[in-house]
Amino acid sequence: MLFDKQKRYRFLSSFEDSMIQLELQEFSDFTHYFFPLSITIQEEFVKTDFEKTANPKIGIFTRLCNTKPLSPFFEAFRQLLRTNPSAELHIFGTGDPQQEGMVDEIRALDIESAVFFRGHSYTMVETAVNENLTLTWMHSYYGIPGGFASFDLCTTKIPQLFWNFTPNFSVSYNACYPIFEVETSFVRQTLYLLQDPEEAQKL
């Protein structure tokens, strides 16, 4: 969305002051009100069964739009299929994958038979556990998870790997939420977790 950045704005978010300076750096006049993020742990929706499976399922929860690109994930998944051809990629989120060009993209990569657009999930945590996702791939910006979805999914204990979508911003490795910007490393870590249930459970 395009804003007239010269106007005065009032923002409400769960970003700390140090993050606000970065997030709103293009705005010249604003007031920010801190509203802490609230997460409820639903103990009935926790992944407890970590086993190596012949058909691993990777999940992505995001809006399908051009501001949240999926191209790096599609390319990583194409590489992943070379080693594990029975893997599946399930994408949950609102939006039209055909209109956004994603259907054409996965067809060009020849991965359309293993990629499933599942539509919006109203119960994301429940869906992730009931679908028995092996792990999730998520967006990352400025060295942190890129959306509240990743924090909600943390409560399921399903491991998450992140791709850095911030240009010219290098990230340091963080064991809690591993962020990658090199495709081979991202794919290698995904395969490692798919093949080693103990490591997946640790993450």
PEQUI-V475364 format. One record per residue. N is the residue number from 1. RES is the residue in one small letter. PHI is phi in whole degrees, -180 to 180 (* if undefined). D_CENTER is the distance of its C-alpha to the mean C-alpha in whole Angstrom. Layout:
N RES PHI D_CENTER
N RES PHI D_CENTER
//
This chain:
1 m * 21
2 l -95 24
3 f -113 26
4 d -79 29
5 k -74 28
6 q -91 32
7 k -79 32
8 r -89 32
9 y -128 29
10 r -118 28
11 f -113 24
12 l -124 23
13 s -159 20
14 s -99 19
15 f -76 19
16 e -72 21
17 d -56 24
18 s -63 23
19 m -78 20
20 i -62 22
21 q -58 24
22 l -82 21
23 e -63 19
24 l -112 22
25 q -62 24
26 e -86 25
27 f -94 27
28 s -90 31
29 d -146 31
30 f -155 29
31 t -121 29
32 h -121 26
33 y -113 26
34 f -80 24
35 f -131 23
36 p -64 21
37 l -71 18
38 s -115 19
39 i -126 17
40 t -107 19
41 i -87 19
42 q -100 20
43 e -63 22
44 e -79 23
45 f -120 19
46 v -134 18
47 k -79 18
48 t -118 21
49 d -103 21
50 f -105 20
51 e -132 22
52 k -67 22
53 t -125 22
54 a -73 23
55 n -126 20
56 p -66 17
57 k -117 14
58 i -101 10
59 g -114 8
60 i -130 5
61 f -116 6
62 t -168 7
63 r -72 10
64 l -92 12
65 c -157 14
66 n -72 15
67 t -84 13
68 k -126 10
69 p -65 11
70 l -115 9
71 s -53 13
72 p -62 11
73 f -68 9
74 f -63 13
75 e -66 15
76 a -63 13
77 f -67 14
78 r -59 17
79 q -66 18
80 l -60 17
81 l -64 19
82 r -65 22
83 t -93 22
84 n -130 21
85 p -68 22
86 s -97 21
87 a -69 17
88 e -129 16
89 l -117 12
90 h -112 12
91 i -113 10
92 f -110 10
93 g 163 11
94 t -74 14
95 g 121 16
96 d -106 18
97 p -63 17
98 q -69 20
99 q -64 21
100 e -83 18
101 g 82 19
102 m -74 16
103 v -64 19
104 d -64 21
105 e -66 19
106 i -71 18
107 r -69 22
108 a -65 22
109 l -85 20
110 d 62 22
111 i -124 19
112 e -63 20
113 s -74 21
114 a -116 18
115 v -113 15
116 f -126 16
117 f -91 15
118 r -100 15
119 g 81 15
120 h -70 14
121 s -108 14
122 y -79 17
123 t -128 16
124 m -57 13
125 v -63 14
126 e -63 17
127 t -61 15
128 a -59 13
129 v -77 16
130 n -66 18
131 e -79 16
132 n 55 17
133 l -64 13
134 t -79 14
135 l -161 10
136 t -126 6
137 w -107 4
138 m -136 1
139 h -76 4
140 s -139 7
141 y -135 11
142 y 54 14
143 g 80 13
144 i -135 11
145 p -54 8
146 g -88 7
147 g -170 8
148 f -68 10
149 a -56 8
150 s -66 6
151 f -71 10
152 d -60 11
153 l -69 10
154 c -58 11
155 t -70 15
156 t -86 14
157 k 69 14
158 i -80 12
159 p -64 11
160 q -128 7
161 l -121 7
162 f -121 6
163 w -110 8
164 n -76 10
165 f -103 11
166 t -98 14
167 p -63 17
168 n 57 20
169 f -137 18
170 s -83 18
171 v -118 16
172 s -93 18
173 y -68 16
174 n -126 16
175 a -67 16
176 c -76 14
177 y -136 11
178 p -65 11
179 i -112 10
180 f -124 12
181 e -136 14
182 v -115 16
183 e -60 15
184 t -63 18
185 s -68 16
186 f -62 13
187 v -68 14
188 r -61 17
189 q -69 15
190 t -62 13
191 l -62 17
192 y -59 18
193 l -69 16
194 l -67 17
195 q -96 20
196 d -130 21
197 p -57 20
198 e -64 22
199 e -68 19
200 a -62 16
201 q -67 18
202 k -61 19
203 l -68 15
//
